[in-house]
Amino acid sequence: MSREDLIKVIIKHTGLSREEINQMIECKKKKLKHLVNDKIALILIAKNLCVDKR
């Protein structure tokens, strides 16, 4: 699943805006000292929000 697909799934399941998700990505990467890329950060965010990635 691409980065864009993950963003769309999170938006659909949570009602969050794209901007809110992008802020969450940056926050997650900062917390993990930029050891993860955007896609991994999105997967972690989806898991934390209990979003099924399918």
C-alpha positions, 0 to 999 in steps of 0.5 A: 500500500502506498503512502497516499493509499494509507493517508486516504484510509486514515482519512476515511476511518478517522475523519482527520484532515490531510494536514492533521495526518501530515503533522502526525507523521512529522511528530512520529518521525521526530519522536523516533529521531527520524529513523523511520520514513513517512510510510512507516510513520503512517503505518504506526499512526494507523495502528495507534488509531486502530485503523485497519489498513485494508 
